[in-house]
Amino acid sequence: MMNPMEQLPSFADTVVIGAGTGGAAFAGTLATHSNETILLLEAGPDYGPRSDGQWPADMLDARSIPLSHDYDLHSRRSSGEGTLDLPRARILGGCSAHNGCTASVGARFEYDEWAAAGNPGWAASDVEPLLDWVRDRFRVRRYTMDELTPPQRAFVNAGIATGLPFADDLDHIEAAEGIGPMPVNIVDGTRFNSAFAFLDPVRDRPNLTIAGGVDVQRIDIADGEARGVFVRHNGNDAYIKAGRVVLAAGAYHSPALLLRSGVGPSDELSALGIAVQAALPGVGKHLLDHACIQLDFAGQPGLTDELAKLPWNPDEQTVGRAKSSVCDDGPYDIHVFMVAGENSGHPGLPPITLYGGAMRARSEGSVTLNADLDVVNPVIDHRYGTDPAGYDRTVLSEALELLESMVAQPELAAVLGDHVPGENAPLDDIVNYCHPAGSCKMGPATDRTAVVGSHGNVYGISGLYVADASIMPTITRGNINLPTAMIGARIAAGLLGIDPRALTATSTV
Ligand SMILES: Cc1cc2nc3c(=O)[nH]c(=O)nc-3n(C[C@H](O)[C@H](O)[C@H](O)COP(=O)(O)OP(=O)(O)OC[C@H]3O[C@@H](n4cnc5c(N)ncnc54)[C@H](O)[C@@H]3O)c2cc1C
């Protein structure tokens, strides 16, 4: 770890931008399996290894979603009025350092879909060993019904009463429809983030330098080649030369950095006065997320006080999965879950909220730059519920029906208390699941909207890669933290020329 006042190195074989889920998994894997110099640049702070005890308590406490290191991003609401908060963490570990810790890996179907779309090496049989390895690195544990809180048990029982089978394998690639305790990456109440999982084991490697508090302004590109990065550090501008640049700034900031660096739709870049280095119309398009509807409740008297006394009560500890009438050939496309107490990540919500999610959502949003280039945060419009065939709204309306039948079950009804109606009907105010993906889509060179190839290589620019959730061609049907870590490790394996299946057997990360 670099002392914040230390000077940054002037060169690294690989400069990684962003130490979130994808960036940490990428850098940890590359550092372990090569001797090349790696400089991991993170805009937020690095509080050091977990064992040093310097991390802020709120970022460790898995009972709530802290917003102390938030980027303050927003999207237009689906109702068209007001804005929707998009929580996003600026800290080593990225969003894994403030997320709900539920551990999903998606289903076989979507990885085979990625491979069939022209992305060799991404089929389920290729990535499954990496997903298993990533699950181990995050110290994911399964839970029994006895370990749940009474409201969580009531939620599971309500799902079973409506016909969902009990499930205790929700973190498995073969998981089917069902409801049960959600496996989580929480160790003794501590959110076990990607920095702990992938960087702590390699912090003493001489080839890895981790630098927090470094804002990358743009990538230096000339003659079709990435040559370095322009950064701001301790209030000063600096330049770092790089053998290769790997972008892992997440699904909002990775496309924004590409645009700032002249990689994107040429009309958009020209309108902003940015010289075009590579005309890629897909940069910042195809922004995906799992759209949600929500039902709020007042909670039985004293509920939040009771929950606050429990040692831990993480967000989404129970999840139900169901198949809508328009589901693809995968196992489910609906999530239902309950957020109780302070841990919603959206201050001001009523004490208990039930959510229904469309887990293969197809509506496509966008990330563009603010016309005032001094404004760093990009303009984000998720356009929830706008896919032309109406698939997302059909799934969400069936998720709502499922929730309504669960709410009618007496045990859950007693816990929930009175319904608190929102200003709009649930389907008129679709909300986010905080799983942005797809804004630098991976695809074959024949796909004009693809931004990267199957090695994470940015089309048209040599020495430039993307290794985070933004490259997902379609969104995986569960919470996406583990699949994103898999992406980071998979891109590193590709650069190293290692078969990803072999990497997990030999890795000491
Ligand atoms: C509130 C919330 C709850 C969630 N709950 C769950 C859950 O329970 N389970 C689950 O599986 N998933 C969950 N997710 C989703 C999951 O955590 C994210 O999808 C995942 O962490 C994204 O990884 P990433 O590498 O793509 O991006 P990030 O983790 O966002 O990493 C990007 C990193 O790049 C840095 N960066 C950005 N711009 C720059 C720049 N210019 N210079 C330097 N650094 C930069 C950022 O500070 C950040 O650290 C949740 C997300 C949120 C926000």
The ligand as a Tripos MOL2 file, in Angstrom:
@<TRIPOS>MOLECULE
LIG
   53    58     1     0     0
SMALL
NO_CHARGES

@<TRIPOS>ATOM
      1 C1        -26.0910   -0.5740   -2.6210 C.3       1 LIG1
      2 C2        -25.6490   -1.7890   -3.3800 C.ar      1 LIG1
      3 C3        -26.0000   -3.0560   -2.9320 C.ar      1 LIG1
      4 C4        -25.6110   -4.1730   -3.6390 C.ar      1 LIG1
      5 N1        -25.8720   -5.4130   -3.1400 N.ar      1 LIG1
      6 C5        -25.3650   -6.5010   -3.7590 C.ar      1 LIG1
      7 C6        -25.5000   -7.7830   -3.1930 C.ar      1 LIG1
      8 O1        -26.0520   -7.9500   -2.1120 O.2       1 LIG1
      9 N2        -24.9930   -8.8500   -3.8750 N.ar      1 LIG1
     10 C7        -24.3720   -8.7020   -5.0850 C.ar      1 LIG1
     11 O2        -23.9770   -9.7110   -5.6630 O.2       1 LIG1
     12 N3        -24.2150   -7.4850   -5.6460 N.ar      1 LIG1
     13 C8        -24.6620   -6.3900   -4.9900 C.ar      1 LIG1
     14 N4        -24.4590   -5.1510   -5.5160 N.ar      1 LIG1
     15 C9        -23.7730   -5.0450   -6.8110 C.3       1 LIG1
     16 C10       -22.2700   -5.2610   -6.7560 C.3       1 LIG1
     17 O3        -21.7170   -4.8590   -5.5320 O.3       1 LIG1
     18 C11       -21.6520   -4.4780   -7.9050 C.3       1 LIG1
     19 O4        -22.3010   -4.8700   -9.0850 O.3       1 LIG1
     20 C12       -20.1680   -4.7210   -8.0730 C.3       1 LIG1
     21 O5        -19.4960   -4.4000   -6.8880 O.3       1 LIG1
     22 C13       -19.6550   -3.8750   -9.2380 C.3       1 LIG1
     23 O6        -18.2910   -4.1100   -9.4220 O.3       1 LIG1
     24 P1        -17.4740   -3.2520  -10.4810 P.3       1 LIG1
     25 O7        -16.0600   -3.6850  -10.3870 O.co2     1 LIG1
     26 O8        -18.1440   -3.3380  -11.7950 O.co2     1 LIG1
     27 O9        -17.6280   -1.7430  -10.0130 O.3       1 LIG1
     28 P2        -17.3170   -1.0660   -8.6090 P.3       1 LIG1
     29 O10       -17.3210   -2.0820   -7.5280 O.co2     1 LIG1
     30 O11       -18.2310    0.0970   -8.5010 O.co2     1 LIG1
     31 O12       -15.8200   -0.5590   -8.7360 O.3       1 LIG1
     32 C14       -15.4360    0.5730   -9.4620 C.3       1 LIG1
     33 C15       -14.2890    1.2450   -8.7240 C.3       1 LIG1
     34 O13       -13.6770    2.1800   -9.5850 O.3       1 LIG1
     35 C16       -13.4010    3.3620   -8.8610 C.3       1 LIG1
     36 N5        -13.3390    4.4690   -9.8110 N.ar      1 LIG1
     37 C17       -14.3520    4.9850  -10.5430 C.ar      1 LIG1
     38 N6        -13.9080    6.0130  -11.2890 N.ar      1 LIG1
     39 C18       -12.5860    6.1250  -11.0430 C.ar      1 LIG1
     40 C19       -11.5770    7.0110  -11.5120 C.ar      1 LIG1
     41 N7        -11.8250    7.9770  -12.4130 N.pl3     1 LIG1
     42 N8        -10.3030    6.8740  -11.0180 N.ar      1 LIG1
     43 C20       -10.0100    5.9030  -10.1180 C.ar      1 LIG1
     44 N9        -10.9520    5.0450   -9.6420 N.ar      1 LIG1
     45 C21       -12.2220    5.1550  -10.1020 C.ar      1 LIG1
     46 C22       -14.5540    3.4700   -7.8840 C.3       1 LIG1
     47 O14       -14.2500    4.3200   -6.7970 O.3       1 LIG1
     48 C23       -14.7650    2.0160   -7.4800 C.3       1 LIG1
     49 O15       -13.9860    1.6410   -6.3750 O.3       1 LIG1
     50 C24       -24.8530   -4.0180   -4.8390 C.ar      1 LIG1
     51 C25       -24.4990   -2.7420   -5.2880 C.ar      1 LIG1
     52 C26       -24.8800   -1.6390   -4.5620 C.ar      1 LIG1
     53 C27       -24.4670   -0.2860   -5.0580 C.3       1 LIG1
@<TRIPOS>BOND
     1     1     2 1
     2     2     3 ar
     3     2    52 ar
     4     3     4 ar
     5     4     5 ar
     6     4    50 ar
     7     5     6 ar
     8     6     7 ar
     9     6    13 1
    10     7     8 2
    11     7     9 ar
    12     9    10 ar
    13    10    11 2
    14    10    12 ar
    15    12    13 ar
    16    13    14 ar
    17    14    15 1
    18    14    50 ar
    19    15    16 1
    20    16    17 1
    21    16    18 1
    22    18    19 1
    23    18    20 1
    24    20    21 1
    25    20    22 1
    26    22    23 1
    27    23    24 1
    28    24    25 2
    29    24    26 1
    30    24    27 1
    31    27    28 1
    32    28    29 2
    33    28    30 1
    34    28    31 1
    35    31    32 1
    36    32    33 1
    37    33    34 1
    38    33    48 1
    39    34    35 1
    40    35    36 1
    41    35    46 1
    42    36    37 ar
    43    36    45 ar
    44    37    38 ar
    45    38    39 ar
    46    39    40 ar
    47    39    45 ar
    48    40    41 1
    49    40    42 ar
    50    42    43 ar
    51    43    44 ar
    52    44    45 ar
    53    46    47 1
    54    46    48 1
    55    48    49 1
    56    50    51 ar
    57    51    52 ar
    58    52    53 1
@<TRIPOS>SUBSTRUCTURE
     1 LIG1         1 GROUP 0 **** ****
